[in-house]
Amino acid sequence: MVNALFAGGAEAMTIQDQRVIATTAVKCVGNTVVLHGVPYAPPYVITAIGNQSALEAALAADPGVQIYRQYAQAYQLGYQQQRIGEVTMPGFSGSLPQLTKAAR
């Protein structure tokens, strides 16, 4: 979902009200998601800011999202998508990892 939303032009995103940035790793551990070192249990709420039609089209076209939606329907896992008029997102409050670059 996260990759599909960014591919669709998401300008900002949160998962469970935690800001997603370029270095954010979303890790699946059993039935929980670990985000910025904190585990979260379902249901998961992903919020994105951007052109709503483009974001919806990106979700509809993404093969991974399509597979998840099939499983969600078959096994009653839950999937809901909705448009929200105005959203305020928190800034990133964690520490940034030390980034390094390759040198010759």
C-alpha positions in Angstrom: 0.0 0.0 0.0 2.7 2.4 1.0 4.7 1.9 -2.3 1.5 2.1 -4.4 0.5 5.4 -2.7 3.9 6.9 -3.2 3.8 5.7 -6.8 0.5 7.5 -7.1 2.0 10.8 -6.1 1.3 10.8 -2.3 2.8 14.0 -0.9 2.8 12.8 2.7 1.7 9.6 4.5 1.1 8.2 8.0 0.6 4.7 9.3 -1.1 4.5 12.6 -0.6 8.3 12.9 3.2 7.9 12.5 4.7 9.9 9.7 6.3 7.9 6.9 9.5 9.3 5.6 12.1 8.2 3.0 14.0 6.0 5.4 10.9 4.5 7.1 10.9 0.7 7.2 7.6 -1.1 7.5 8.3 -4.6 9.0 5.7 -7.3 9.3 6.2 -9.5 12.4 3.5 -12.1 12.7 0.2 -10.2 12.7 1.8 -6.9 13.8 3.6 -4.2 11.9 6.8 -2.6 13.3 7.2 1.1 12.4 10.0 3.2 13.8 10.7 0.4 16.3 7.2 0.3 17.7 4.9 -2.7 17.1 1.3 -2.0 16.0 -1.6 -4.5 15.9 -4.4 -4.4 13.4 -6.5 -2.7 12.2 -4.0 -0.6 10.4 -4.9 3.0 9.3 -2.8 4.4 6.4 -3.5 8.1 5.5 -2.1 9.8 2.4 -2.2 13.3 1.1 -2.3 13.9 -2.6 -4.5 13.9 -5.7 -7.3 11.5 -4.6 -8.1 10.2 -8.1 -4.4 9.4 -8.7 -4.0 7.7 -5.3 -7.1 5.6 -5.9 -5.9 4.7 -9.4 -2.5 3.7 -8.1 -4.1 1.4 -5.4 -6.4 -0.2 -8.0 -3.5 -0.8 -10.4 -0.9 -2.2 -7.9 -0.7 -6.0 -8.1 0.2 -6.4 -4.4 -2.8 -4.3 -3.4 -5.0 -6.4 -5.7 -3.8 -9.6 -4.1 -4.3 -8.2 -0.6 -7.9 -7.1 -1.5 -8.7 -10.6 -2.8 -7.4 -12.2 0.5 -9.2 -9.6 2.6 -12.5 -10.4 0.9 -11.9 -14.2 0.9 -10.8 -14.3 4.6 -12.7 -11.3 5.9 -9.5 -9.5 6.9 -11.0 -6.1 6.3 -10.1 -3.4 3.8 -11.6 0.0 3.6 -10.8 3.0 1.4 -12.3 6.4 1.8 -11.8 10.0 0.7 -11.4 12.6 3.4 -11.8 16.3 2.7 -9.0 17.7 4.8 -6.2 15.9 6.7 -3.6 17.2 9.1 -0.5 15.0 9.6 2.1 15.1 12.3 5.7 15.8 11.4 8.3 13.1 11.9 9.3 13.1 15.6 11.9 10.3 15.6 15.7 10.5 15.1 17.0 10.2 11.6 19.4 7.4 10.8 23.0 8.3 9.9 23.2 8.1 6.2 26.4 7.4 4.4 27.4 7.6 0.8 29.9 5.7 -1.3 33.1 7.5 -2.2 35.8 6.8 -4.8 
